[in-house]
Amino acid sequence: MKAGAWVSCSILRHPVYRNERAVRLLVHLMLIMAEDEALDTSDGARAAGVITRSVNDLALSLRWHRSKVVRALSALQAADAVRARAVSGGTEITCLYYVPMQQPTGSPKRKPKEETPKRTTQERTERFTSACSSIWDADPARLPEPLRVGFHNYWTESNKAGKMRFESQPFFDHARRMDTWRRNAEARGFKSAYVAASSRDWNPRR
């Protein structure tokens, strides 16, 4: 079960904050309190921010010597950060900086994230085609017509999950990809001036 505790930022201005051991013990105590409350089944009957532990148990969990725990606890008491008293079974410790983990009063609740409807394969293909067409219309020489079918078919090929090849790229600039496609085609012998108009599917990757 998850547990947590709020720590007041006012502790930064508290003199005890300069005592590293005392602050570590304070945080340790608050985490134990949060864990105990998360496991509690008494429907809130137990007091918040109060635990009963022996000094030996605290020393063991912190891997400290017992005397170090006693000194750190005394520093916290002197700074009025905790109150401690001997009880049956150990020491009852009340942490004055502890706040139960709950929704802060008055804080705005986040609106549930609206799910964006997934586009169908046809819609995604049409968006790709439209983006390509706008570039071809503005500059027909950017990708000669015989290369366009191969370019389109290659980049809209889907994998088993339905994701198209162009969608798998971290970056995809249609115009620059066309430039690369044309250069690869020309390196493999493509010359637009000598390709018959009927040849509309010249793929340099084949």
ABEGO torsion letter per residue (X at the ends): XBBBBBBBAAAAABAAAABAAAAAAAAAAAAAAAAAAAABAAGGABBBGBBBBBAAAAAAAAGBBAAAAAAAAAAAAAAGABBBBBBBGEBBBBBAABBBBBBBBGBBBBBBBBBBBBBBAAAAAAAAAAAAAAAAAABAAABBAAAAAAAAAAAABBBAAGBBAAAABABBBAAAAAAAAAAAAAAAGBBAAABBAABABBBAAX
